[in-house]
Amino acid sequence: MSDPVEQLLAILDLEKLEEDLYRGVSPEFGWQRVFGGQVIAQALAAAIRTVPSERACHSLHAYFMRPGDPAVPIVYTVDRIRDGGSFTTRRVVALQHGAAIFSLSASFQKREQGFEHQITMPKVPRPEDLPHGEALEATILKNASPAVQRYWQRPRPIEFRPVILKHYVSGEKLEPYQHIWVRCRGEIGDDPVKNAVVLAYLSDMTLLDTALFAHGLSVFDESVQAASLDHAMWFHRPAKVSEWMLYTQDSPSSSGGRGLTRGALYALDGTLVASVAQEGLIRPRRG
């Protein structure tokens, strides 16, 4: 399967092994470990399979325990914690080689009307006004490390248009925040389940970068050991991931070998669709 969007949708369409038991596979990227966003999205997809369609996920909280092995399938077990009058709770554990590599708790709610407010989307250049395609890649890859070049040259299901490129092309210590326009490279329609799981998939992208800006480093730096430790996400309103969204991120703190990052995802019209928080391992690589 050569189309990266079709491949993404295929790996998020889990195989049902038994009631509350599912199996997912990884794409053949040649990575040493499974991308964290893939495990988040697959676990969410497993949980959704056990919840009535009229209830949508409003939040998830997850922990990464071990690196995932991309060479073997991941088995997801779903525990039906509670089915209440308004809310449904599920717990998902991802297993490989007989051990847990990841756990996720997700809460679902029947659709309701209530109070409405949101903070305003930052004013930044729109995606059509930013470098993209060959111009963007040429700027980033001009003096980039081999790891960065491999990342940007590989076909990806998610397109990025960073508002600021300085951290890609210099080792200068910068303020720990960034704005990136993101979208799925293909049309996936209005299906709320597909949009939710792809949104969860892309929510893990670029966050740890933000925590390293203050130190003049990136997750591609060979001197840095970086990995997601936990991930939380709140789904405020329906999203259409085939349309541009602004992913605004900041990192309020790093300490103890960990960096904390926060993110907000806005639709092109300024609607806040989701909020994200993540703590990741960021420390000098030993040896």
C-alpha angles and dihedrals in degrees: 000000000000102000107090094210093051088047091051093050090047094055090047091053097084126206113242110227099173138332107314091358122107139170129215133184134208129238118254099253097135091242119156091226138019115271109253094227089059093056092046091051095044092048090049090049090053092051092048090056089066098047129081111260093239090067118076128197110259099174144007134189121194143178128205111216107169136007111269119240108231092198095069134046122264118231117213122201118195123208114200097219100173143349108196135173093268106005136051124197127202134179121203128192122194116213134197130165090001095302137095113255099173142008131199134188116198132184124206129195135194111245112272140171120236147127115338131203138129140178117259121264113249116258107248135146113287119248095254089059095054131084111271143163115013093352092057094045092047091054094048098039098045095094099004126135119255089255092056091045092052091049096051096041095051115095107256133188091221124065121211131199109181117206091214124032099183096103091054095054104035141042093224119135107249139183108279100248137088143174121218129177110221137180142156110267093227137046112263098170131225099307103137093209095053091045092049096049094045089048088053089048095054094040089079092058123106095352098115089047088066092056090054098050092087089059099046091245140112137206087256093060108113090217092062129080107205132172138148113258102180138355133200128186136181120199107210103170138359115285134206104209094189087069125070117276128184112232106199115188141180138175113217096183149006123190141136093029091303134104126204120213134182130196142185126198118209129187117235091263091056098261112147105230103170146001126213137193127183139172117204139185110254116167140131110280110253118237 
